[in-house]
Amino acid sequence: MFSSQGPTLRELAGQALSSTERGYDLLAPKFDHTPFRTPDRFLEATAEVLRPLGPFDAGLDVCCGTGAGARTLLPLCRERVTGVDFSAGMLAAADRAVRGPVGGGPVVEWVRADARALPFAGGFDLAVSFGAFGHFLPAERPALFGGVHRALRPGGLFAFPIGAPQPVTSPWHWALLGFDGMMRVRNLLWRPRFVMYYRTFALGGVREDLLDAGFDVSLLPLEEFGRRPDGSPRWRLVVARKG
């Protein structure tokens, strides 16, 4: 499951027994060698859907981690790309890994902040996020989405991929259910908490929270990942526009 450059089981255990922030500080140097990093095909599929919706001047990667999403924004944005994360370790790794184009192109900057209290107002045309929403409980989504809404200029877009739920017959359904159950038990018995749940970001509730935050919401299929037997997309790109 992990490459020889990835974290050991002992290192993963240390992360799991830490707070969410401290856990990612510990994991940051080896994060890109784990399955937790968003695969490039998701980043590339997102960029392909977003490209015709531009042009964009300034882009924001919310919960940027080691910078894979910010790197995806570079060809889409003309002036500036900003990554924001609460983990100093992840930001340091992003700064080492991502540089703006040589000889011009958007400026790249990193900001340490909690995504539930983003320190931005009206400065961005596009915001994205990849693989981070399991770190937010449903009750925290209004603050998260409200902060992104404030960060965008009028007409700005907030985009992120979301997968269709796994059928009950799929082994993944039971694996994710079991993981969430173990995390809930861990957080009942151990402090500090490590918030990471895979089944708390269902599309219905997410769409309602985006609408409540002031977004107009559309769903665009990511055809790269095919369709389910009923014809619906396996993955969609949620595109929320600030009215």
Backbone torsions as a table, in degrees:
resi	resn	phi	psi	omega
1	MET	NA	-33.4	-179.1
2	PHE	-118.0	148.1	176.6
3	SER	-77.4	170.6	178.7
4	SER	-65.4	-18.3	178.3
5	GLN	-88.7	-6.2	-177.1
6	GLY	-83.1	179.1	-178.6
7	PRO	-70.3	151.1	174.3
8	THR	-80.1	167.3	176.5
9	LEU	-60.8	-36.3	178.3
10	ARG	-64.3	-41.2	178.9
11	GLU	-66.6	-38.8	177.5
12	LEU	-65.1	-37.9	177.9
13	ALA	-64.3	-40.2	177.1
14	GLY	-62.3	-39.8	176.9
15	GLN	-64.1	-45.7	-175.6
16	ALA	-64.9	-24.0	-179.8
17	LEU	-95.2	4.0	177.7
18	SER	-98.6	177.7	170.5
19	SER	-70.3	166.2	178.9
20	THR	-58.3	-46.4	-178.4
21	GLU	-64.4	-50.1	-178.4
22	ARG	-64.9	-36.8	178.8
23	GLY	-59.4	-40.8	179.6
24	TYR	-76.6	-29.6	171.0
25	ASP	-58.2	-42.7	-179.2
26	LEU	-69.1	-38.2	-174.4
27	LEU	-81.3	-19.1	-169.4
28	ALA	-50.3	-46.7	-175.8
29	PRO	-61.9	-23.1	-176.6
30	LYS	-118.0	6.9	-173.1
31	PHE	-58.9	-39.9	-176.6
32	ASP	-69.7	-7.6	177.4
33	HIS	-104.8	22.3	176.6
34	THR	-119.6	163.4	175.4
35	PRO	-70.9	-7.1	-177.0
36	PHE	-75.3	-21.5	176.5
37	ARG	-70.4	136.7	179.4
38	THR	-61.4	125.8	-179.5
39	PRO	-61.3	149.2	-178.0
40	ASP	-58.7	-32.9	-176.6
41	ARG	-64.6	-31.0	175.4
42	PHE	-70.3	-40.7	178.8
43	LEU	-64.0	-44.9	-178.1
44	GLU	-67.9	-39.6	178.7
45	ALA	-65.0	-38.9	177.1
46	THR	-63.6	-45.3	-179.4
47	ALA	-61.4	-39.2	-179.3
48	GLU	-63.3	-38.5	179.1
49	VAL	-72.9	-36.0	-176.7
50	LEU	-77.0	-29.7	-171.9
51	ARG	-54.2	-46.1	-179.9
52	PRO	-70.2	-12.4	-178.6
53	LEU	-87.0	-7.2	-179.7
54	GLY	-80.9	-162.2	8.2
55	PRO	-79.4	159.4	178.6
56	PHE	-122.4	138.5	176.0
57	ASP	-88.8	-51.5	-174.7
58	ALA	-125.0	131.3	-179.2
59	GLY	-119.4	147.6	-178.4
60	LEU	-126.3	126.7	174.2
61	ASP	-103.1	109.4	-175.8
62	VAL	-86.1	126.6	-173.4
63	CYS	60.9	60.5	-167.5
64	CYS	-72.9	-17.8	-179.1
65	GLY	57.3	-131.3	-177.4
66	THR	-87.0	9.5	168.1
67	GLY	98.1	9.7	-178.5
68	ALA	-63.6	-41.1	178.4
69	GLY	-67.9	-39.4	177.6
70	ALA	-61.9	-39.5	177.4
71	ARG	-62.1	-37.2	178.3
72	THR	-64.4	-30.5	-179.6
73	LEU	-75.2	-21.5	-173.2
74	LEU	-56.2	-45.0	179.3
75	PRO	-73.9	-13.5	-176.3
76	LEU	-93.5	-19.5	-171.6
77	CYS	-115.8	140.6	-173.1
78	ARG	-92.4	-27.3	-170.9
79	GLU	-118.2	-43.9	-168.9
80	ARG	-154.6	141.0	172.1
81	VAL	-128.5	126.8	-177.8
82	THR	-120.6	130.7	172.4
83	GLY	-108.0	135.2	179.6
84	VAL	-126.1	135.4	-180.0
85	ASP	-156.8	155.8	178.9
86	PHE	-92.6	-5.5	-179.4
87	SER	-96.5	116.0	177.3
88	ALA	-62.5	-35.4	179.1
89	GLY	-64.4	-42.2	179.0
90	MET	-67.3	-39.5	178.7
91	LEU	-64.3	-38.7	177.8
92	ALA	-63.7	-40.8	178.0
93	ALA	-65.8	-39.3	178.2
94	ALA	-63.0	-41.8	-178.4
95	ASP	-64.0	-34.2	178.1
96	ARG	-73.2	-31.1	-169.9
97	ALA	-92.3	-26.7	-170.0
98	VAL	-119.3	126.6	174.8
99	ARG	-131.1	149.1	175.3
100	GLY	-66.0	162.8	-179.6
101	PRO	-58.7	142.5	177.3
102	VAL	-70.7	136.5	177.0
103	GLY	78.4	31.0	178.8
104	GLY	121.2	-177.9	-178.2
105	GLY	103.2	-177.7	-174.1
106	PRO	-68.2	145.0	172.2
107	VAL	-72.8	140.7	177.7
108	VAL	-109.3	131.2	178.8
109	GLU	-140.8	155.4	-177.5
110	TRP	-125.8	137.3	-177.7
111	VAL	-129.7	129.4	175.6
112	ARG	-91.7	118.7	-178.8
113	ALA	-164.8	157.8	174.5
114	ASP	-80.1	128.5	-178.3
115	ALA	-63.6	-18.3	177.3
116	ARG	-81.2	-4.1	178.3
117	ALA	-145.8	61.7	-175.4
118	LEU	-64.8	134.5	-175.3
119	PRO	-92.7	43.1	-176.3
120	PHE	-127.4	153.3	177.7
121	ALA	-146.4	107.8	169.9
122	GLY	64.0	29.8	-175.2
123	GLY	-108.2	-0.4	-171.1
124	PHE	-127.8	147.9	176.1
125	ASP	-96.2	-24.1	-175.1
126	LEU	-145.5	133.4	172.2
127	ALA	-127.1	140.3	177.2
128	VAL	-132.4	164.1	172.5
129	SER	-155.2	142.1	-176.1
130	PHE	-134.0	121.3	168.5
131	GLY	68.8	19.1	-173.9
132	ALA	-111.9	-11.0	-167.4
133	PHE	-73.7	-14.5	174.0
134	GLY	-67.4	-12.2	178.6
135	HIS	-86.7	2.4	-178.6
136	PHE	-121.1	126.1	175.0
137	LEU	-71.9	154.7	-178.6
138	PRO	-52.9	-35.4	-179.8
139	ALA	-68.5	-16.3	-179.9
140	GLU	-92.1	-11.5	-176.7
141	ARG	-62.8	-38.4	178.8
142	PRO	-57.6	-40.5	178.3
143	ALA	-67.4	-40.5	178.4
144	LEU	-62.1	-53.0	-177.3
145	PHE	-68.2	-35.8	177.3
146	GLY	-63.8	-38.4	177.8
147	GLY	-66.2	-39.9	177.3
148	VAL	-65.8	-40.8	178.6
149	HIS	-58.8	-44.2	178.5
150	ARG	-65.2	-33.4	-176.8
151	ALA	-71.0	-22.5	-175.5
152	LEU	-88.4	148.9	169.0
153	ARG	-74.9	160.8	174.8
154	PRO	-54.3	131.8	-176.4
155	GLY	86.1	-4.1	-179.9
156	GLY	-67.6	157.7	-176.0
157	LEU	-113.5	142.4	170.1
158	PHE	-118.8	119.1	-172.5
159	ALA	-130.6	142.1	175.7
160	PHE	-161.1	147.6	177.7
161	PRO	-80.4	148.9	176.6
162	ILE	-144.1	136.2	-176.4
163	GLY	-93.4	152.9	173.0
164	ALA	-67.5	149.2	178.9
165	PRO	-62.9	144.9	177.5
166	GLN	-72.4	137.8	176.8
167	PRO	-65.4	155.5	-178.2
168	VAL	-60.4	-25.3	-179.6
169	THR	-79.4	-8.0	-177.7
170	SER	-84.7	137.3	174.4
171	PRO	-59.1	-29.4	179.1
172	TRP	-64.6	-34.8	177.2
173	HIS	-56.5	-48.0	-176.5
174	TRP	-74.8	-33.4	177.0
175	ALA	-64.7	-44.7	179.7
176	LEU	-68.7	-38.5	176.9
177	LEU	-62.4	-43.1	178.8
178	GLY	-65.4	-40.8	179.0
179	PHE	-62.0	-46.8	180.0
180	ASP	-61.6	-38.5	178.5
181	GLY	-63.1	-42.8	178.2
182	MET	-63.6	-39.3	179.1
183	MET	-65.6	-37.1	178.6
184	ARG	-66.0	-41.3	177.1
185	VAL	-64.2	-45.3	178.7
186	ARG	-56.6	-43.2	-177.2
187	ASN	-75.7	-19.7	172.1
188	LEU	-75.5	-32.1	-172.1
189	LEU	-101.6	-14.8	-170.3
190	TRP	-135.1	141.0	172.6
191	ARG	-126.3	143.9	2.3
192	PRO	-74.8	160.8	179.8
193	ARG	-71.9	151.3	168.9
194	PHE	-122.4	106.7	-175.0
195	VAL	-89.2	112.7	175.6
196	MET	-157.6	101.1	-179.8
197	TYR	-126.4	141.1	-177.1
198	TYR	-96.9	-11.7	-172.0
199	ARG	-119.9	26.8	-178.7
200	THR	-109.5	8.1	-173.4
201	PHE	-123.6	56.6	-179.6
202	ALA	-75.6	144.2	-172.3
203	LEU	-58.6	-41.3	-177.0
204	GLY	-57.8	-51.7	179.8
205	GLY	-67.0	-37.3	179.0
206	VAL	-63.4	-44.1	179.8
207	ARG	-61.5	-43.4	179.2
208	GLU	-62.4	-40.8	179.9
209	ASP	-67.0	-36.3	176.6
210	LEU	-65.6	-42.8	177.9
211	LEU	-62.3	-42.2	179.1
212	ASP	-63.4	-30.3	179.4
213	ALA	-77.4	-9.3	177.6
214	GLY	106.9	12.2	-179.8
215	PHE	-92.7	151.6	161.8
216	ASP	-95.5	132.9	-169.4
217	VAL	-116.9	131.7	171.3
218	SER	-130.6	157.8	-178.5
219	LEU	-122.1	123.7	-179.7
220	LEU	-115.9	130.7	-177.8
221	PRO	-68.6	141.4	170.2
222	LEU	-98.3	88.8	-171.2
223	GLU	-65.1	-18.9	177.0
224	GLU	-51.6	-29.8	-172.7
225	PHE	-103.7	8.9	172.9
226	GLY	76.8	-170.0	-176.9
227	ARG	-129.8	157.1	177.9
228	ARG	-79.7	168.8	-178.8
229	PRO	-56.5	-27.3	179.1
230	ASP	-83.3	1.5	178.2
231	GLY	93.1	-8.6	-179.7
232	SER	-79.8	152.0	-178.6
233	PRO	-65.2	144.4	173.3
234	ARG	-70.7	-33.8	178.4
235	TRP	-136.1	142.7	175.5
236	ARG	-125.8	157.4	169.6
237	LEU	-103.3	117.6	173.1
238	VAL	-78.0	124.5	178.2
239	VAL	-120.7	107.7	-177.7
240	ALA	-107.3	119.9	-176.6
241	ARG	-104.5	132.4	175.3
242	LYS	-74.8	119.4	-176.2
243	GLY	-73.5	NA	NA
